[in-house]
Amino acid sequence: MDYGAFTDASLKMMYEAVRGALKADDEFEVNGEEPKFRVRSTAEWKRHAGSLEAEMLKRGLQVDIIDWTGGQGELPLSS
């Protein structure tokens, strides 16, 4: 996809759509349901979000990076 062809507003909207699908999936799982969008288990979602982030950063737009950990944080590396 040619992310450079999109307007700033379009990039932001697509990025927020990824965030919304991820949030919806998390809510489905909390309720004991299967995630409808499978955002965490489909690598293409992360690639899409990463490409959007890269284009927005290239343009100097402020980006609130998506937390892919589900708010659980990362485990510290063992030494």
C-alpha positions in Angstrom: 0.0 0.0 0.0 1.3 3.5 -0.9 0.9 5.1 2.5 2.5 8.3 1.1 -0.5 8.8 -1.0 -2.9 9.3 1.9 -3.6 12.5 3.7 -2.6 13.1 7.3 -6.2 12.7 8.4 -6.5 9.5 6.5 -3.4 8.0 8.1 -4.6 9.0 11.6 -8.1 7.5 10.9 -6.6 4.2 9.7 -4.3 4.0 12.7 -7.2 4.7 15.1 -9.2 1.9 13.3 -6.4 -0.5 14.1 -6.5 0.6 17.8 -10.3 0.2 17.8 -10.2 -3.3 16.4 -7.5 -4.3 19.0 -9.6 -2.8 21.8 -12.7 -4.6 20.5 -10.8 -7.9 20.3 -9.6 -7.5 23.9 -13.2 -6.8 25.1 -14.5 -9.9 23.3 -11.8 -12.0 25.0 -12.6 -10.5 28.5 -16.2 -11.6 27.9 -15.1 -15.1 27.0 -15.7 -14.7 23.3 -13.4 -15.3 20.3 -11.8 -12.1 19.0 -13.7 -10.9 15.9 -10.7 -9.2 14.2 -7.8 -11.4 15.4 -5.6 -8.3 15.5 -3.0 -9.8 17.9 -2.8 -13.1 16.1 -2.6 -11.7 12.5 0.8 -10.3 11.7 -0.5 -8.2 8.9 -2.3 -5.9 11.4 1.1 -5.1 13.1 2.7 -4.5 9.7 -0.1 -2.2 8.7 0.1 -0.3 12.0 3.9 -0.1 11.7 3.7 1.3 8.2 1.2 3.9 9.3 3.4 4.8 12.2 6.4 5.2 10.0 4.6 7.4 7.5 3.2 9.6 10.3 6.5 10.0 12.0 8.1 10.8 8.6 5.6 13.6 8.3 6.3 14.8 11.8 2.8 13.9 13.0 2.3 13.1 16.7 1.7 9.4 17.1 0.3 7.7 20.3 1.9 4.3 19.7 -0.3 1.3 20.1 0.4 -0.9 23.2 0.5 -4.4 21.7 1.0 -5.9 25.2 -2.6 -5.5 26.2 -1.5 -3.3 29.2 0.4 -6.2 30.7 3.8 -4.7 30.1 6.9 -6.5 29.0 8.8 -9.0 31.1 12.3 -7.8 32.0 15.1 -9.5 30.2 17.0 -12.1 32.3 20.6 -11.3 32.9 
